[in-house]
Amino acid sequence: MTTHLIIGGTGKTGRRVASLLHDRDFPVTSLSRPSFDWNDPATWSSVERPADSAYLTFAPDLTFPGAPEAVAEVADRMARAGVRRIVLLSGRGEAQAQRAECLVAEAAQRYGASWGTVRCAFFMQNFDESLFAEPLGAGHLAFTAGDVREPFVDLDDVAEVAVAMMLGEAPVNRAYELTGPRLMTFADATADIAAAVGRPIAYEQVTTAHLVADLVDAGLPVDEAGGLAELFGEILDGHNAHVVDGVREALGRPARDFADYAARAVAAGAWNGGEVAS
């Protein structure tokens, strides 16, 4: 029987990948804390089981110290145990993430397994499933991105490409770089969300120090808030300000647009008085 293993099955992409596989009646084993914890190498042996494919995500991000080595060890354990195809969620334009990609590919090939990468940057769903949801719901988003333009990508597209590689429906032993169909500033994205909600939402440019203070106020530890602000600075420095066609290459259709995402999110209850949509 075809089986599939998901590391991070409760995360933004992992749960979508699991849902798509379940919808097609494929058995799925989803590993997350406490059975699997990136901060506890003693739990990594839980991946040592045969499977037709695995979806591998690292939290909080592949740019964090030690991340490439950690994913390489886990990929090695999976391939050695008989996982035949390993698909990694990676970052777009991030040197550490691309180092992780190479290490995972080497681990897979060492045991005759296939590999694949979905390479993307800023998810559309960060606006309704993450830190931006509450301020947008309250009518005011303060962030550090300035006039940087980003081709926000829909997580549903990311999950569909990952599943297509896991099932062998899209070519493997390659990376798919994924973006949405247009470049947008954060002010543009806020305006699209305001149009979908039907009420004004302001966007304010702030300093990194201001952002860190806001994140701490929202409940993040100081170190984590600083690391997240640093990650935003790396991702949103303009190097990703170009659109690519990886979704079409993998799936044969165009990527979903931000306005369509915003309309779907509102229909699901997003940005309703500052509450995060479930």
N, C-alpha and C positions, 0 to 999 in steps of 0.2 A: 504494500500500500504506500502511495506517495505521502511523505510526511515533510513538514516544513517547520523550521526552528526560528524563533524571533527573539533577538536580544533587545530589550527595551520595548516590550510589547504593550506597555501602558503609556508610552510616550506619544507625541503628536503624530509622528509617521508610523511608529510601530503598531499602534492600535488600528490605523487605517489599513495597513498591510494585512494584519490579522483578519480584519473584517472582510476584505476582498477575498481572501483565501477561504474563509468560512462560508461566504456567499456561494462559492463554487464547490463546497463540500469537501475541501481538502483538510485533512487532519493537521492541526497546528499545535505546537508546543511553544508557549510564550514564557520567557524567563525575565523576571525583574526582581527588585528587592522584596524580600530578603534572600530568595533562592539564588539570585545572581546580583552582585553589587560590584561596580567598577572600583569602589574604594576598598574592597576586601578580596584580595587575590585567592583567599582560601575558598571562595565560592565559585571560582572560574571553572572548576572541574565539572560543574553542572552542565556545561555545554558539550561534554564528551559523550556524545550519542550520535548514532548514524542518522542521517536525514538526506532527503533529496536536495534540499536547499536551506540556506539560512540567511536571515536579514540581520545585519550587524550595525548597531548604532552606539555611539559613545556619548556619555553625559558627563559634564555639561557641554563640552565642545572639543573637537580634535585639536584646537590650537592650545589647549591647556598642557602644562608640562607633563611629560610622560605618557601622553595619550597615544602617540604612534606606536610606542613599544607595547602598551597594554593591548591595543586592538590586534597587533601582530601576534602576540602570544595567544590570545583567544582564538584568532583565525587558525593558528597552527594547531591548537587543541581540537578545533572542530574538524579541520581537514584530516588530521591524523585519525580521528574517531570515525570517519566515513561520511562526513558531509560532502556532497558532490558539487555544490555550487554555492558560493558565498557572495552576497551582494552587500556592499558597504555604503552607508550614507556618509557623504563627504562634503567638504566645503568648497566653494567656488573661489578660486584665486587666493587660496591660503597655502603657504609653503608647507606648514606642518601637516595640514590635511592631505596634501599631495604626497608627502613622505609616508603617511599612513597608508594611502592607496597602494604605493609600491610595495610596502612590507606585507600587506594583506595578499596582494597578487603573488608575491614570492612564496608565502606560506601555502596558498592554495596549490600553486604549481608544483611545490615540493612533494605533494601527495597525489598528484594527478587530478586535482579538482579544478573546476572552472571558477572564475571570479567576475565580478561586475561592480561598477560604481555608479551611483547617482550623485552628481555633483551640483550643489545648489547653494544659494546664499540666504536671502531674507524671505521668509515665508509670509504669504498673505495672512495666514491664520495667526501670526504674531499679534495682529491687531484685535482679535476677539478671543484668543485662547491664552493670552499671556499678559505681560505687565501693562500693555497699552489698553486693555479692555476697560478697566475701571475709569481712567481719566477720559477716555473717549466717551464713555457712557455719561460721565459728568459734564461733558461739553468743552473740555480743554486738555489738549495734549501738549506737553512740554518735552522737547527732545533736542538732541545735539546734531542732527543730520544736516542742517542748513539746506543748501541748494543741490546737494548730491542727488543724482537720479539713480534709481534702483529698479531693475526689472522684476518686481515681486513675483514669486512663483506660488502657485496654488498647491497646497499639500496633497490634495486629491490627485493631481497630476504626478507628483513625486511618488506617491504610493502605487499608482497604476504602472509607472515605468519600472519600479522595483519589482512588482509582482510579475510583470512581463518577462523580466530577466530571470527571476526565480523559477518560473515555469518553462523557460526556454522558448518563450514566444517572441522575444527580442534577442538579437545577437548578444552573446556574452564575451568575456575577455576583452572588455573595452569599458570606457567611461562615457556616460551620457551627461552632458552639461545642460542643466534645465533652467529656463527662465520663463517669466510671463511674456506676453506679446508686446509690451510697451514699457518705456522708461518713465518713471514717475518720481517726483520729490515726495517727501513725507507730507508736505502741505497739499500736494495733489491727492495723495491717498486719503488724507483727512477730509478733503472736499468731496471725494467720491463717497466716503462713508456718511458724511453729513447729508448728501443728496439721497442716499438710500434710506437713512433714518428719517429724513424729512424735518430736520431742525439744525440750527447752526452749531458747528463745532470749531473751535479756534485751534490753530497750531502756533506754538511759540518756540522760537529758537533759544536754547539755554546753553550754559557752559557745562563742561564735563563735571566740574565740582558740584554744580546745581543738580545734575542728573544723579550723581552718586548719593547726594543727600536725599533726593526723592526716593531712590531705591531703598535706602536704609529706613526711611520713614515708612516704606511699604512693607518692611519686615525682613529684608535681606541682611545678613551679616555684612559688616564693613568690607571684609576681604572679598566676599562674593560680589558685592555691589561694585567694587573697584574693578574686579576682573571682568565683570559683565560690561561695564562702561568701556574698558580697554578693548574688549572683543568688538563692541559696536564700532569703535573708532577704526579698527582694522578692517572690518567688513565694509564700512560705509566711508571709505576714503576716495571713492570714485573709480577704483580699478575694475569694478563690475558694471560700469555704466555702458553696457552694450547688450543687445538681445541676441540670443542664439536659438536654434530650432531643434533642440534635443528631444522635446516632447513629440514633435512630428516624426523625427527620425525613429523613435522607439515605438510610437503608437499609431502613426499614420493619420494624426489629426492635429489641429493647432492647439496651443496651450490656452487654458482658460484665462479670461480677462479679469482684471481687478474689480470692475464694476459689477460683473456677474457674481463674483465672490461676495462682494458687499451685500448685494440683494439677497443671496442665499443666507448669509449670516444674519441679516435682519429678520428674515422669515423664521429663522431658528431661535430668535430671541436675543441676539447680540445687542450690546450697547443700550440696554434697557435700564436707564437710571443708574448706570455704574456697576451693574452686576455682570459677572462673567457668564457667558452662555455655557450651559452644560453639554 
